[in-house]
């Protein structure tokens, strides 16, 4: 859940959901309040009609029948009864009393009372969370003076509370909220899908520069961004191809003159000078060969295929042991990886050769992680200073205390290994082991048949 809310899809979903819910709540509040005001106006009109009927009926009745009528008229929310304060001081006419006076005419006289009815302050039960609990319609008492001099009291009270509803408003709104959430999620997914596709394309580009271009689909802006991404990929591929071809051509063309030099050095009579020149020439040839390997490490034209990691490690370690290197393999990963066979093999060979060359031996340990395998290669050397951990991956960089010309190091082994690892979505890190020596960790992703 935390990962979803931290993603762009989750954030767009929350913004849409909160915005729609807030808009719906505001619309509901306005509608409920407008409906409440309409009901208040309608009831005031009904109270006006009811009051006129009660007063005119009471005035028309004989004195002997009027008490019986007043018993029935003293019920409901519009009541007419004998006034208990006929001489009470009246206040200024209200809107309701003015309208009622116009209906009754000059035959009747009304006197709005200052009496405050207790029912006006009692909160009324409402069925909506958006409605006010206070009645804002007419709620007052009026003395009515009939033509024969009798004083009656007209009381207009708030409406009775509606019967309790068995359905909660929140439950009635639940389908609406669910539909809003689904719509917001659908819109968020539709909006973020093109960005996710571009992000996946960028990841695939980092693993394989020759990955097929992004399909141009979706909105005009997305198609424009995808076209720009494809153009960038084409330029990067062309740049890498040109650089690789140039490096390969230079190193390849150097092989012929170096071979001629070696043949001519055989004719040098001074044996000591001859050996020095041959050693220098051998170092140059080694550098040219590793330059070719560096050029090949940037070439991703080899076909990708599923490889058995355990079989590959066993083959590489066995070949190293056969050549006299002290290499030990421990553990099993029991998993497959997707890679270029020759390139992956070159990566492992370089890491093991580097450990044996500068640490005298290599202890290779492999273990399976969640969706990946971790290969650790430890040597018995002096390790590397922390400030040089990153620099050893730079081309032709050598640590002088351990990588001399006599050791045969050119400073390209780790560079080639890292280039190949990055092309396969793997990661190479260095660390000094607590018991001494350098430990190289290679983490390679697992291959799934559905990939």
Protein Blocks (a to p, Z undefined) as FASTA:
>chain_A
ZZmmmpmklmmmmmmmmmmmmmmmmmmmmmmmmmmmmmmmmmmmmmmmmmmmmmmmmmmp
cfklmmmmmmmmmgcjbdcdddfblmbccddddfklmmmmmmnommbccdddfbdcfklm
pccddfbfkbcfbdfbdcdddddddfkopacdddddddddddddfbdfklmmmmmmmmmm
mmmmmmmmmmmmmmmmmmmmmmmmmmomkbccdddedjfklmmmmmmmmmmmmmmmmmmm
mmmmmmmmmmmmmmmmmmmmmmmmmmpmblmlmmmmmmmmmmmmmmmmmmmmmmmmmpck
bccddddfklmmmmmmmmmmmnopacddedjekiaddddfklmmmmmmmmmmmmmmmnop
acddddddehiacdddddfbebjafklmmmmmpghiacfklmcfknopaolmmmmmmmmm
mmnopacdddddfkgpjddddddddddfkZZ
